[in-house]
């Protein structure tokens, strides 16, 4: 089986392939993306300042013991959104997007990566 990681002397490590998906109808609409890494573009529905929205990412690569990392890539006003994983389960994880500013209606691109882990 080919490695999902690429390691080169003096270079960063990471996945060599990923995928992308866009939410269909709101910032709470779930998405399916079966890849170990990728990008999720949220719907551009309004999210008021100091509010948050949570959505489920169905992903066959995720085990309940894995660590999923997310970060805001682009599409949002700089520094006005924060994203974090609020739950991990076998086959899915939940992302919470928080508007820490006051701009209300933007599509936000969220990067994610699944890191395999074990409970023991």
Biopython code that builds the backbone (N, CA, C, O; Angstrom):
import numpy as np
from Bio.PDB.StructureBuilder import StructureBuilder

atoms = [
    (1, "UNK", "N", (0.853, -1.178, 0.000)),
    (1, "UNK", "CA", (0.000, 0.000, 0.000)),
    (1, "UNK", "C", (0.895, 1.237, 0.000)),
    (1, "UNK", "O", (1.856, 1.320, 0.765)),
    (2, "UNK", "N", (0.577, 2.173, -0.845)),
    (2, "UNK", "CA", (1.348, 3.415, -0.923)),
    (2, "UNK", "C", (1.103, 4.274, 0.307)),
    (2, "UNK", "O", (0.012, 4.270, 0.878)),
    (3, "UNK", "N", (2.111, 4.994, 0.697)),
    (3, "UNK", "CA", (1.998, 5.884, 1.849)),
    (3, "UNK", "C", (1.136, 7.092, 1.515)),
    (3, "UNK", "O", (1.167, 7.597, 0.392)),
    (4, "UNK", "N", (0.371, 7.548, 2.488)),
    (4, "UNK", "CA", (-0.422, 8.758, 2.311)),
    (4, "UNK", "C", (0.393, 10.002, 2.586)),
    (4, "UNK", "O", (-0.028, 11.116, 2.274)),
    (5, "UNK", "N", (1.573, 9.807, 3.178)),
    (5, "UNK", "CA", (2.423, 10.926, 3.546)),
    (5, "UNK", "C", (3.602, 11.050, 2.597)),
    (5, "UNK", "O", (4.034, 10.069, 1.993)),
    (6, "UNK", "N", (4.107, 12.240, 2.475)),
    (6, "UNK", "CA", (5.324, 12.475, 1.724)),
    (6, "UNK", "C", (6.330, 13.127, 2.660)),
    (6, "UNK", "O", (6.038, 14.146, 3.285)),
    (7, "UNK", "N", (7.506, 12.541, 2.754)),
    (7, "UNK", "CA", (8.555, 13.093, 3.607)),
    (7, "UNK", "C", (9.791, 13.300, 2.739)),
    (7, "UNK", "O", (10.291, 12.356, 2.127)),
    (8, "UNK", "N", (10.272, 14.515, 2.690)),
    (8, "UNK", "CA", (11.459, 14.850, 1.920)),
    (8, "UNK", "C", (12.394, 15.622, 2.837)),
    (8, "UNK", "O", (11.957, 16.505, 3.574)),
    (9, "UNK", "N", (13.663, 15.296, 2.794)),
    (9, "UNK", "CA", (14.638, 15.979, 3.649)),
    (9, "UNK", "C", (14.525, 17.488, 3.488)),
    (9, "UNK", "O", (14.551, 18.011, 2.374)),
    (10, "UNK", "N", (14.399, 18.178, 4.616)),
    (10, "UNK", "CA", (14.328, 19.636, 4.597)),
    (10, "UNK", "C", (12.987, 20.200, 4.188)),
    (10, "UNK", "O", (12.846, 21.416, 4.051)),
    (11, "UNK", "N", (12.000, 19.347, 3.992)),
    (11, "UNK", "CA", (10.670, 19.793, 3.565)),
    (11, "UNK", "C", (9.634, 19.435, 4.622)),
    (11, "UNK", "O", (9.892, 18.620, 5.509)),
    (12, "UNK", "N", (8.482, 20.040, 4.522)),
    (12, "UNK", "CA", (7.375, 19.740, 5.431)),
    (12, "UNK", "C", (6.795, 18.365, 5.112)),
    (12, "UNK", "O", (6.962, 17.861, 4.002)),
    (13, "UNK", "N", (6.120, 17.766, 6.076)),
    (13, "UNK", "CA", (5.434, 16.498, 5.834)),
    (13, "UNK", "C", (3.948, 16.774, 5.697)),
    (13, "UNK", "O", (3.448, 17.779, 6.203)),
    (14, "UNK", "N", (3.241, 15.884, 5.013)),
    (14, "UNK", "CA", (1.802, 16.042, 4.876)),
    (14, "UNK", "C", (1.242, 15.066, 3.864)),
    (14, "UNK", "O", (1.975, 14.249, 3.306)),
    (15, "UNK", "N", (-0.041, 15.149, 3.631)),
    (15, "UNK", "CA", (-0.701, 14.282, 2.669)),
    (15, "UNK", "C", (-0.364, 14.701, 1.246)),
    (15, "UNK", "O", (-0.187, 15.886, 0.964)),
    (16, "UNK", "N", (-0.277, 13.727, 0.358)),
    (16, "UNK", "CA", (0.040, 14.029, -1.033)),
    (16, "UNK", "C", (-1.219, 14.151, -1.891)),
    (16, "UNK", "O", (-1.138, 14.505, -3.067)),
    (17, "UNK", "N", (-2.374, 13.861, -1.310)),
    (17, "UNK", "CA", (-3.627, 14.037, -2.039)),
    (17, "UNK", "C", (-4.741, 14.367, -1.056)),
    (17, "UNK", "O", (-4.653, 14.052, 0.131)),
    (18, "UNK", "N", (-5.766, 14.989, -1.552)),
    (18, "UNK", "CA", (-6.908, 15.356, -0.713)),
    (18, "UNK", "C", (-8.134, 15.511, -1.585)),
    (18, "UNK", "O", (-8.169, 15.035, -2.719)),
    (19, "UNK", "N", (-9.133, 16.177, -1.052)),
    (19, "UNK", "CA", (-10.374, 16.366, -1.783)),
    (19, "UNK", "C", (-11.015, 17.675, -1.328)),
    (19, "UNK", "O", (-10.530, 18.326, -0.403)),
    (20, "UNK", "N", (-12.099, 18.048, -1.981)),
    (20, "UNK", "CA", (-12.801, 19.287, -1.630)),
    (20, "UNK", "C", (-14.298, 19.077, -1.759)),
    (20, "UNK", "O", (-14.763, 18.256, -2.549)),
    (21, "UNK", "N", (-15.050, 19.844, -0.956)),
    (21, "UNK", "CA", (-16.506, 19.768, -0.981)),
    (21, "UNK", "C", (-17.064, 21.141, -0.606)),
    (21, "UNK", "O", (-16.404, 21.924, 0.076)),
    (22, "UNK", "N", (-18.286, 21.424, -1.059)),
    (22, "UNK", "CA", (-18.968, 22.678, -0.735)),
    (22, "UNK", "C", (-20.324, 22.371, -0.111)),
    (22, "UNK", "O", (-21.061, 21.514, -0.597)),
    (23, "UNK", "N", (-20.646, 23.076, 0.967)),
    (23, "UNK", "CA", (-21.962, 22.919, 1.597)),
    (23, "UNK", "C", (-23.059, 23.351, 0.631)),
    (23, "UNK", "O", (-22.872, 24.274, -0.161)),
    (24, "UNK", "N", (-24.201, 22.679, 0.701)),
    (24, "UNK", "CA", (-25.272, 22.926, -0.255)),
    (24, "UNK", "C", (-26.219, 24.066, 0.118)),
    (24, "UNK", "O", (-26.549, 24.878, -0.745)),
    (25, "UNK", "N", (-26.667, 24.156, 1.371)),
    (25, "UNK", "CA", (-27.766, 25.086, 1.624)),
    (25, "UNK", "C", (-27.656, 25.967, 2.864)),
    (25, "UNK", "O", (-28.405, 26.937, 2.977)),
    (26, "UNK", "N", (-26.766, 25.675, 3.788)),
    (26, "UNK", "CA", (-26.598, 26.525, 4.967)),
    (26, "UNK", "C", (-25.289, 26.168, 5.658)),
    (26, "UNK", "O", (-24.644, 25.183, 5.298)),
    (27, "UNK", "N", (-24.895, 26.957, 6.642)),
    (27, "UNK", "CA", (-23.661, 26.670, 7.370)),
    (27, "UNK", "C", (-23.811, 25.506, 8.357)),
    (27, "UNK", "O", (-22.819, 25.097, 8.961)),
    (28, "UNK", "N", (-25.000, 24.970, 8.537)),
    (28, "UNK", "CA", (-25.205, 23.800, 9.382)),
    (28, "UNK", "C", (-25.486, 22.540, 8.569)),
    (28, "UNK", "O", (-25.733, 21.479, 9.141)),
    (29, "UNK", "N", (-25.452, 22.645, 7.248)),
    (29, "UNK", "CA", (-25.673, 21.491, 6.373)),
    (29, "UNK", "C", (-24.450, 20.579, 6.405)),
    (29, "UNK", "O", (-23.327, 21.038, 6.198)),
    (30, "UNK", "N", (-24.663, 19.304, 6.661)),
    (30, "UNK", "CA", (-23.571, 18.338, 6.678)),
    (30, "UNK", "C", (-22.989, 18.112, 5.299)),
    (30, "UNK", "O", (-23.647, 18.355, 4.288)),
    (31, "UNK", "N", (-21.746, 17.643, 5.262)),
    (31, "UNK", "CA", (-21.067, 17.335, 4.002)),
    (31, "UNK", "C", (-20.448, 15.945, 4.105)),
    (31, "UNK", "O", (-20.227, 15.433, 5.202)),
    (32, "UNK", "N", (-20.170, 15.337, 2.948)),
    (32, "UNK", "CA", (-19.466, 14.062, 2.892)),
    (32, "UNK", "C", (-18.197, 14.250, 2.090)),
    (32, "UNK", "O", (-18.234, 14.728, 0.956)),
    (33, "UNK", "N", (-17.077, 13.876, 2.677)),
    (33, "UNK", "CA", (-15.782, 13.974, 2.005)),
    (33, "UNK", "C", (-14.915, 12.843, 2.541)),
    (33, "UNK", "O", (-14.419, 12.917, 3.665)),
    (34, "UNK", "N", (-14.733, 11.802, 1.745)),
    (34, "UNK", "CA", (-14.005, 10.602, 2.168)),
    (34, "UNK", "C", (-12.542, 10.685, 1.736)),
    (34, "UNK", "O", (-12.112, 10.007, 0.802)),
    (35, "UNK", "N", (-11.798, 11.521, 2.431)),
    (35, "UNK", "CA", (-10.375, 11.717, 2.160)),
    (35, "UNK", "C", (-9.684, 12.029, 3.482)),
    (35, "UNK", "O", (-10.326, 12.524, 4.408)),
    (36, "UNK", "N", (-8.392, 11.750, 3.586)),
    (36, "UNK", "CA", (-7.682, 12.026, 4.840)),
    (36, "UNK", "C", (-7.367, 13.509, 5.041)),
    (36, "UNK", "O", (-6.976, 13.920, 6.133)),
    (37, "UNK", "N", (-7.534, 14.297, 4.004)),
    (37, "UNK", "CA", (-7.282, 15.737, 4.098)),
    (37, "UNK", "C", (-8.064, 16.425, 2.987)),
    (37, "UNK", "O", (-8.455, 15.800, 2.001)),
    (38, "UNK", "N", (-8.283, 17.726, 3.164)),
    (38, "UNK", "CA", (-8.994, 18.444, 2.115)),
    (38, "UNK", "C", (-9.471, 19.801, 2.557)),
    (38, "UNK", "O", (-9.002, 20.366, 3.545)),
    (39, "UNK", "N", (-10.435, 20.315, 1.782)),
    (39, "UNK", "CA", (-10.989, 21.639, 2.040)),
    (39, "UNK", "C", (-12.507, 21.586, 1.966)),
    (39, "UNK", "O", (-13.086, 20.932, 1.099)),
    (40, "UNK", "N", (-13.131, 22.287, 2.893)),
    (40, "UNK", "CA", (-14.590, 22.395, 2.943)),
    (40, "UNK", "C", (-14.938, 23.868, 2.758)),
    (40, "UNK", "O", (-14.496, 24.715, 3.534)),
    (41, "UNK", "N", (-15.730, 24.173, 1.731)),
    (41, "UNK", "CA", (-16.208, 25.534, 1.536)),
    (41, "UNK", "C", (-17.609, 25.623, 2.119)),
    (41, "UNK", "O", (-18.517, 24.912, 1.689)),
    (42, "UNK", "N", (-17.778, 26.500, 3.098)),
    (42, "UNK", "CA", (-19.093, 26.639, 3.719)),
    (42, "UNK", "C", (-20.025, 27.422, 2.814)),
    (42, "UNK", "O", (-19.584, 28.128, 1.907)),
    (43, "UNK", "N", (-21.290, 27.291, 3.065)),
    (43, "UNK", "CA", (-22.303, 28.088, 2.374)),
    (43, "UNK", "C", (-22.097, 29.549, 2.768)),
    (43, "UNK", "O", (-21.556, 29.830, 3.838)),
    (44, "UNK", "N", (-22.516, 30.461, 1.929)),
    (44, "UNK", "CA", (-22.327, 31.887, 2.248)),
    (44, "UNK", "C", (-23.486, 32.480, 3.044)),
    (44, "UNK", "O", (-23.646, 33.699, 3.098)),
    (45, "UNK", "N", (-24.295, 31.618, 3.664)),
    (45, "UNK", "CA", (-25.409, 32.096, 4.489)),
    (45, "UNK", "C", (-24.885, 32.966, 5.624)),
    (45, "UNK", "O", (-23.742, 32.828, 6.060)),
    (46, "UNK", "N", (-25.725, 33.844, 6.079)),
    (46, "UNK", "CA", (-25.356, 34.769, 7.140)),
    (46, "UNK", "C", (-25.075, 34.038, 8.450)),
    (46, "UNK", "O", (-25.793, 33.111, 8.825)),
    (47, "UNK", "N", (-24.024, 34.467, 9.137)),
    (47, "UNK", "CA", (-23.689, 33.994, 10.477)),
    (47, "UNK", "C", (-23.356, 35.238, 11.271)),
    (47, "UNK", "O", (-22.294, 35.834, 11.087)),
    (48, "UNK", "N", (-24.249, 35.629, 12.145)),
    (48, "UNK", "CA", (-24.108, 36.886, 12.883)),
    (48, "UNK", "C", (-22.835, 36.928, 13.707)),
    (48, "UNK", "O", (-22.270, 35.892, 14.057)),
    (49, "UNK", "N", (-22.396, 38.130, 14.010)),
    (49, "UNK", "CA", (-21.235, 38.307, 14.868)),
    (49, "UNK", "C", (-21.444, 37.632, 16.213)),
    (49, "UNK", "O", (-22.541, 37.681, 16.770)),
    (50, "UNK", "N", (-20.399, 37.004, 16.737)),
    (50, "UNK", "CA", (-20.425, 36.275, 18.006)),
    (50, "UNK", "C", (-21.325, 35.045, 17.988)),
    (50, "UNK", "O", (-21.661, 34.506, 19.042)),
    (51, "UNK", "N", (-21.717, 34.598, 16.796)),
    (51, "UNK", "CA", (-22.536, 33.390, 16.678)),
    (51, "UNK", "C", (-21.674, 32.253, 16.144)),
    (51, "UNK", "O", (-20.572, 32.475, 15.643)),
    (52, "UNK", "N", (-22.194, 31.030, 16.260)),
    (52, "UNK", "CA", (-21.479, 29.871, 15.732)),
    (52, "UNK", "C", (-22.452, 28.937, 15.039)),
    (52, "UNK", "O", (-23.655, 28.967, 15.298)),
    (53, "UNK", "N", (-21.912, 28.099, 14.146)),
    (53, "UNK", "CA", (-22.691, 27.087, 13.442)),
    (53, "UNK", "C", (-21.877, 25.798, 13.459)),
    (53, "UNK", "O", (-20.662, 25.826, 13.260)),
    (54, "UNK", "N", (-22.537, 24.680, 13.692)),
    (54, "UNK", "CA", (-21.877, 23.379, 13.732)),
    (54, "UNK", "C", (-22.456, 22.496, 12.631)),
    (54, "UNK", "O", (-23.669, 22.462, 12.423)),
    (55, "UNK", "N", (-21.572, 21.780, 11.926)),
    (55, "UNK", "CA", (-22.022, 20.853, 10.894)),
    (55, "UNK", "C", (-21.213, 19.561, 10.976)),
    (55, "UNK", "O", (-20.083, 19.549, 11.463)),
    (56, "UNK", "N", (-21.813, 18.477, 10.493)),
    (56, "UNK", "CA", (-21.177, 17.163, 10.512)),
    (56, "UNK", "C", (-20.473, 16.902, 9.197)),
    (56, "UNK", "O", (-21.013, 17.161, 8.121)),
    (57, "UNK", "N", (-19.255, 16.383, 9.299)),
    (57, "UNK", "CA", (-18.487, 15.955, 8.134)),
    (57, "UNK", "C", (-18.453, 14.428, 8.179)),
    (57, "UNK", "O", (-17.804, 13.847, 9.049)),
    (58, "UNK", "N", (-19.145, 13.781, 7.249)),
    (58, "UNK", "CA", (-19.111, 12.328, 7.147)),
    (58, "UNK", "C", (-17.863, 11.967, 6.352)),
    (58, "UNK", "O", (-17.662, 12.441, 5.234)),
    (59, "UNK", "N", (-17.018, 11.107, 6.957)),
    (59, "UNK", "CA", (-15.733, 10.805, 6.344)),
    (59, "UNK", "C", (-15.306, 9.394, 6.756)),
    (59, "UNK", "O", (-15.034, 9.140, 7.929)),
    (60, "UNK", "N", (-15.249, 8.483, 5.788)),
    (60, "UNK", "CA", (-14.920, 7.085, 6.069)),
    (60, "UNK", "C", (-13.480, 6.887, 6.543)),
    (60, "UNK", "O", (-13.143, 5.805, 7.024)),
    (61, "UNK", "N", (-12.636, 7.890, 6.422)),
    (61, "UNK", "CA", (-11.242, 7.801, 6.863)),
    (61, "UNK", "C", (-11.077, 8.001, 8.377)),
    (61, "UNK", "O", (-10.002, 7.746, 8.918)),
    (62, "UNK", "N", (-12.137, 8.455, 9.060)),
    (62, "UNK", "CA", (-12.026, 8.860, 10.460)),
    (62, "UNK", "C", (-12.434, 7.736, 11.414)),
    (62, "UNK", "O", (-13.495, 7.129, 11.265)),
    (63, "UNK", "N", (-11.570, 7.472, 12.395)),
    (63, "UNK", "CA", (-11.887, 6.562, 13.496)),
    (63, "UNK", "C", (-12.152, 7.416, 14.733)),
    (63, "UNK", "O", (-11.714, 8.564, 14.810)),
    (64, "UNK", "N", (-12.856, 6.860, 15.678)),
    (64, "UNK", "CA", (-13.206, 7.608, 16.888)),
    (64, "UNK", "C", (-11.984, 8.080, 17.660)),
    (64, "UNK", "O", (-12.058, 9.080, 18.374)),
    (65, "UNK", "N", (-10.865, 7.385, 17.530)),
    (65, "UNK", "CA", (-9.652, 7.741, 18.274)),
    (65, "UNK", "C", (-8.739, 8.711, 17.519)),
    (65, "UNK", "O", (-7.713, 9.130, 18.054)),
    (66, "UNK", "N", (-9.097, 9.071, 16.293)),
    (66, "UNK", "CA", (-8.251, 9.954, 15.487)),
    (66, "UNK", "C", (-8.296, 11.398, 15.975)),
    (66, "UNK", "O", (-9.202, 11.797, 16.707)),
    (67, "UNK", "N", (-7.309, 12.161, 15.558)),
    (67, "UNK", "CA", (-7.260, 13.590, 15.818)),
    (67, "UNK", "C", (-7.492, 14.295, 14.486)),
    (67, "UNK", "O", (-6.761, 14.066, 13.522)),
    (68, "UNK", "N", (-8.498, 15.144, 14.434)),
    (68, "UNK", "CA", (-8.791, 15.897, 13.215)),
    (68, "UNK", "C", (-8.469, 17.360, 13.478)),
    (68, "UNK", "O", (-8.970, 17.959, 14.430)),
    (69, "UNK", "N", (-7.637, 17.921, 12.633)),
    (69, "UNK", "CA", (-7.269, 19.328, 12.750)),
    (69, "UNK", "C", (-7.953, 20.122, 11.659)),
    (69, "UNK", "O", (-8.072, 19.656, 10.526)),
    (70, "UNK", "N", (-8.407, 21.333, 11.998)),
    (70, "UNK", "CA", (-9.005, 22.230, 11.012)),
    (70, "UNK", "C", (-8.398, 23.621, 11.156)),
    (70, "UNK", "O", (-7.924, 24.008, 12.224)),
    (71, "UNK", "N", (-8.426, 24.356, 10.055)),
    (71, "UNK", "CA", (-7.985, 25.751, 10.080)),
    (71, "UNK", "C", (-8.737, 26.518, 9.002)),
    (71, "UNK", "O", (-9.142, 25.951, 7.987)),
    (72, "UNK", "N", (-8.918, 27.815, 9.232)),
    (72, "UNK", "CA", (-9.569, 28.660, 8.233)),
    (72, "UNK", "C", (-8.526, 28.990, 7.175)),
    (72, "UNK", "O", (-7.482, 29.568, 7.478)),
    (73, "UNK", "N", (-8.814, 28.618, 5.930)),
    (73, "UNK", "CA", (-7.890, 28.864, 4.833)),
    (73, "UNK", "C", (-8.107, 30.233, 4.208)),
    (73, "UNK", "O", (-7.176, 31.034, 4.119)),
    (74, "UNK", "N", (-9.329, 30.503, 3.778)),
    (74, "UNK", "CA", (-9.598, 31.739, 3.038)),
    (74, "UNK", "C", (-11.090, 31.975, 2.922)),
    (74, "UNK", "O", (-11.905, 31.254, 3.498)),
    (75, "UNK", "N", (-11.425, 33.003, 2.162)),
    (75, "UNK", "CA", (-12.814, 33.300, 1.875)),
    (75, "UNK", "C", (-13.488, 34.157, 2.919)),
    (75, "UNK", "O", (-14.568, 34.698, 2.681)),
    (76, "UNK", "N", (-12.869, 34.284, 4.061)),
    (76, "UNK", "CA", (-13.458, 35.060, 5.149)),
    (76, "UNK", "C", (-12.676, 36.344, 5.337)),
    (76, "UNK", "O", (-11.506, 36.434, 4.966)),
    (77, "UNK", "N", (-13.321, 37.319, 5.908)),
    (77, "UNK", "CA", (-12.600, 38.523, 6.289)),
    (77, "UNK", "C", (-11.509, 38.120, 7.275)),
    (77, "UNK", "O", (-11.774, 37.376, 8.218)),
    (78, "UNK", "N", (-10.303, 38.596, 7.070)),
    (78, "UNK", "CA", (-9.143, 38.182, 7.850)),
    (78, "UNK", "C", (-9.388, 38.280, 9.350)),
    (78, "UNK", "O", (-9.747, 39.335, 9.874)),
    (79, "UNK", "N", (-9.184, 37.152, 10.027)),
    (79, "UNK", "CA", (-9.267, 37.114, 11.479)),
    (79, "UNK", "C", (-10.659, 37.146, 12.067)),
    (79, "UNK", "O", (-10.803, 37.271, 13.284)),
    (80, "UNK", "N", (-11.703, 37.035, 11.235)),
    (80, "UNK", "CA", (-13.052, 37.159, 11.774)),
    (80, "UNK", "C", (-13.761, 35.825, 12.029)),
    (80, "UNK", "O", (-14.863, 35.801, 12.577)),
    (81, "UNK", "N", (-13.130, 34.718, 11.632)),
    (81, "UNK", "CA", (-13.736, 33.414, 11.849)),
    (81, "UNK", "C", (-12.737, 32.487, 12.523)),
    (81, "UNK", "O", (-11.533, 32.562, 12.275)),
    (82, "UNK", "N", (-13.255, 31.615, 13.376)),
    (82, "UNK", "CA", (-12.463, 30.565, 14.001)),
    (82, "UNK", "C", (-13.181, 29.243, 13.756)),
    (82, "UNK", "O", (-14.410, 29.182, 13.799)),
    (83, "UNK", "N", (-12.416, 28.189, 13.500)),
    (83, "UNK", "CA", (-13.000, 26.866, 13.277)),
    (83, "UNK", "C", (-12.312, 25.872, 14.207)),
    (83, "UNK", "O", (-11.107, 25.954, 14.445)),
    (84, "UNK", "N", (-13.095, 24.937, 14.726)),
    (84, "UNK", "CA", (-12.525, 23.888, 15.553)),
    (84, "UNK", "C", (-13.373, 22.632, 15.451)),
    (84, "UNK", "O", (-14.548, 22.691, 15.088)),
    (85, "UNK", "N", (-12.768, 21.497, 15.774)),
    (85, "UNK", "CA", (-13.489, 20.223, 15.785)),
    (85, "UNK", "C", (-14.131, 20.079, 17.153)),
    (85, "UNK", "O", (-13.446, 20.110, 18.176)),
    (86, "UNK", "N", (-15.443, 19.921, 17.170)),
    (86, "UNK", "CA", (-16.163, 19.839, 18.440)),
    (86, "UNK", "C", (-16.559, 18.412, 18.810)),
    (86, "UNK", "O", (-17.045, 18.175, 19.916)),
    (87, "UNK", "N", (-16.357, 17.451, 17.891)),
    (87, "UNK", "CA", (-16.657, 16.051, 18.195)),
    (87, "UNK", "C", (-16.038, 15.170, 17.124)),
    (87, "UNK", "O", (-16.034, 15.525, 15.945)),
    (88, "UNK", "N", (-15.511, 14.013, 17.538)),
    (88, "UNK", "CA", (-14.976, 13.021, 16.603)),
    (88, "UNK", "C", (-15.616, 11.678, 16.916)),
    (88, "UNK", "O", (-15.702, 11.284, 18.079)),
    (89, "UNK", "N", (-16.066, 10.974, 15.883)),
    (89, "UNK", "CA", (-16.675, 9.653, 16.031)),
    (89, "UNK", "C", (-16.207, 8.786, 14.867)),
    (89, "UNK", "O", (-15.600, 9.281, 13.917)),
    (90, "UNK", "N", (-16.491, 7.499, 14.947)),
    (90, "UNK", "CA", (-16.150, 6.606, 13.842)),
    (90, "UNK", "C", (-16.946, 7.030, 12.608)),
    (90, "UNK", "O", (-18.176, 6.988, 12.617)),
    (91, "UNK", "N", (-16.249, 7.438, 11.554)),
    (91, "UNK", "CA", (-16.903, 7.804, 10.304)),
    (91, "UNK", "C", (-17.343, 9.244, 10.189)),
    (91, "UNK", "O", (-17.953, 9.619, 9.188)),
    (92, "UNK", "N", (-17.050, 10.071, 11.194)),
    (92, "UNK", "CA", (-17.463, 11.474, 11.093)),
    (92, "UNK", "C", (-16.762, 12.355, 12.123)),
    (92, "UNK", "O", (-16.169, 11.873, 13.088)),
    (93, "UNK", "N", (-16.852, 13.651, 11.885)),
    (93, "UNK", "CA", (-16.427, 14.638, 12.877)),
    (93, "UNK", "C", (-17.300, 15.870, 12.701)),
    (93, "UNK", "O", (-17.874, 16.092, 11.635)),
    (94, "UNK", "N", (-17.392, 16.669, 13.760)),
    (94, "UNK", "CA", (-18.187, 17.890, 13.700)),
    (94, "UNK", "C", (-17.256, 19.092, 13.734)),
    (94, "UNK", "O", (-16.305, 19.144, 14.514)),
    (95, "UNK", "N", (-17.550, 20.052, 12.874)),
    (95, "UNK", "CA", (-16.801, 21.298, 12.823)),
    (95, "UNK", "C", (-17.704, 22.409, 13.328)),
    (95, "UNK", "O", (-18.860, 22.515, 12.916)),
    (96, "UNK", "N", (-17.181, 23.227, 14.212)),
    (96, "UNK", "CA", (-17.899, 24.416, 14.654)),
    (96, "UNK", "C", (-17.165, 25.626, 14.092)),
    (96, "UNK", "O", (-15.957, 25.785, 14.273)),
    (97, "UNK", "N", (-17.921, 26.471, 13.409)),
    (97, "UNK", "CA", (-17.394, 27.708, 12.833)),
    (97, "UNK", "C", (-17.974, 28.856, 13.645)),
    (97, "UNK", "O", (-19.188, 28.953, 13.824)),
    (98, "UNK", "N", (-17.102, 29.717, 14.130)),
    (98, "UNK", "CA", (-17.543, 30.843, 14.950)),
    (98, "UNK", "C", (-17.182, 32.153, 14.265)),
    (98, "UNK", "O", (-16.059, 32.326, 13.792)),
    (99, "UNK", "N", (-18.138, 33.074, 14.214)),
    (99, "UNK", "CA", (-17.898, 34.421, 13.697)),
    (99, "UNK", "C", (-17.483, 35.275, 14.888)),
    (99, "UNK", "O", (-18.317, 35.642, 15.716)),
    (100, "UNK", "N", (-16.204, 35.588, 14.972)),
    (100, "UNK", "CA", (-15.705, 36.382, 16.092)),
    (100, "UNK", "C", (-15.698, 37.873, 15.762)),
    (100, "UNK", "O", (-15.196, 38.688, 16.535)),
    (101, "UNK", "N", (-16.259, 38.216, 14.606)),
    (101, "UNK", "CA", (-16.342, 39.618, 14.183)),
    (101, "UNK", "C", (-17.782, 40.033, 13.998)),
    (101, "UNK", "O", (-18.664, 39.630, 14.756)),
    (102, "UNK", "N", (-18.009, 40.841, 12.981)),
    (102, "UNK", "CA", (-19.372, 41.321, 12.739)),
    (102, "UNK", "C", (-19.820, 41.153, 11.289)),
    (102, "UNK", "O", (-20.988, 41.404, 10.992)),
    (103, "UNK", "N", (-18.946, 40.742, 10.377)),
    (103, "UNK", "CA", (-19.332, 40.497, 8.992)),
    (103, "UNK", "C", (-20.158, 39.233, 8.959)),
    (103, "UNK", "O", (-19.720, 38.203, 9.471)),
    (104, "UNK", "N", (-21.351, 39.279, 8.366)),
    (104, "UNK", "CA", (-22.298, 38.187, 8.557)),
    (104, "UNK", "C", (-22.382, 37.153, 7.435)),
    (104, "UNK", "O", (-22.594, 35.981, 7.746)),
    (105, "UNK", "N", (-22.236, 37.490, 6.186)),
    (105, "UNK", "CA", (-22.519, 36.536, 5.118)),
    (105, "UNK", "C", (-21.341, 36.245, 4.221)),
    (105, "UNK", "O", (-21.160, 36.914, 3.203)),
    (106, "UNK", "N", (-20.536, 35.264, 4.574)),
    (106, "UNK", "CA", (-19.376, 34.917, 3.768)),
    (106, "UNK", "C", (-19.224, 33.408, 3.673)),
    (106, "UNK", "O", (-19.536, 32.685, 4.619)),
    (107, "UNK", "N", (-18.741, 32.931, 2.525)),
    (107, "UNK", "CA", (-18.338, 31.535, 2.393)),
    (107, "UNK", "C", (-16.922, 31.435, 2.945)),
    (107, "UNK", "O", (-16.055, 32.234, 2.592)),
    (108, "UNK", "N", (-16.694, 30.470, 3.798)),
    (108, "UNK", "CA", (-15.402, 30.298, 4.449)),
    (108, "UNK", "C", (-14.820, 28.957, 4.005)),
    (108, "UNK", "O", (-15.523, 27.946, 4.019)),
    (109, "UNK", "N", (-13.549, 28.935, 3.611)),
    (109, "UNK", "CA", (-12.883, 27.688, 3.242)),
    (109, "UNK", "C", (-12.114, 27.182, 4.463)),
    (109, "UNK", "O", (-11.279, 27.887, 5.030)),
    (110, "UNK", "N", (-12.420, 25.946, 4.850)),
    (110, "UNK", "CA", (-11.810, 25.325, 6.025)),
    (110, "UNK", "C", (-10.971, 24.137, 5.570)),
    (110, "UNK", "O", (-11.488, 23.216, 4.937)),
    (111, "UNK", "N", (-9.689, 24.152, 5.888)),
    (111, "UNK", "CA", (-8.815, 23.003, 5.633)),
    (111, "UNK", "C", (-8.967, 21.999, 6.769)),
    (111, "UNK", "O", (-9.224, 22.379, 7.911)),
    (112, "UNK", "N", (-8.805, 20.696, 6.448)),
    (112, "UNK", "CA", (-8.800, 19.684, 7.496)),
    (112, "UNK", "C", (-7.773, 18.605, 7.183)),
    (112, "UNK", "O", (-7.410, 18.389, 6.026)),
    (113, "UNK", "N", (-7.312, 17.932, 8.230)),
    (113, "UNK", "CA", (-6.419, 16.776, 8.090)),
    (113, "UNK", "C", (-6.719, 15.798, 9.202)),
    (113, "UNK", "O", (-6.907, 16.191, 10.353)),
    (114, "UNK", "N", (-6.762, 14.527, 8.861)),
    (114, "UNK", "CA", (-7.026, 13.459, 9.823)),
    (114, "UNK", "C", (-5.690, 12.828, 10.216)),
    (114, "UNK", "O", (-4.942, 12.365, 9.354)),
    (115, "UNK", "N", (-5.396, 12.809, 11.496)),
    (115, "UNK", "CA", (-4.197, 12.172, 12.005)),
    (115, "UNK", "C", (-4.610, 10.900, 12.740)),
    (115, "UNK", "O", (-5.358, 10.946, 13.717)),
    (116, "UNK", "N", (-4.110, 9.767, 12.256)),
    (116, "UNK", "CA", (-4.456, 8.478, 12.858)),
    (116, "UNK", "C", (-3.875, 8.399, 14.260)),
    (116, "UNK", "O", (-2.732, 8.794, 14.488)),
    (117, "UNK", "N", (-4.664, 7.887, 15.200)),
    (117, "UNK", "CA", (-4.247, 7.811, 16.581)),
    (117, "UNK", "C", (-4.839, 6.563, 17.211)),
    (117, "UNK", "O", (-5.647, 5.868, 16.594)),
    (118, "UNK", "N", (-4.444, 6.288, 18.415)),
    (118, "UNK", "CA", (-4.969, 5.142, 19.141)),
    (118, "UNK", "C", (-5.252, 5.529, 20.579)),
    (118, "UNK", "O", (-4.623, 6.445, 21.108)),
    (119, "UNK", "N", (-6.181, 4.851, 21.212)),
    (119, "UNK", "CA", (-6.568, 5.169, 22.580)),
    (119, "UNK", "C", (-5.585, 4.615, 23.600)),
    (119, "UNK", "O", (-5.596, 5.041, 24.755)),
    (120, "UNK", "N", (-4.739, 3.678, 23.201)),
    (120, "UNK", "CA", (-3.804, 3.086, 24.166)),
    (120, "UNK", "C", (-2.395, 3.101, 23.638)),
    (120, "UNK", "O", (-1.476, 2.643, 24.317)),
]
sb = StructureBuilder()
sb.init_structure("model")
sb.init_model(0)
sb.init_chain("A")
sb.init_seg("    ")
for serial, (resi, resn, name, xyz) in enumerate(atoms, 1):
    if name == "N":
        sb.init_residue(resn, " ", resi, " ")
    sb.init_atom(name, np.array(xyz, "f"), 0.0, 1.0, " ", f" {name:<3s}", serial, name[0])
structure = sb.get_structure()
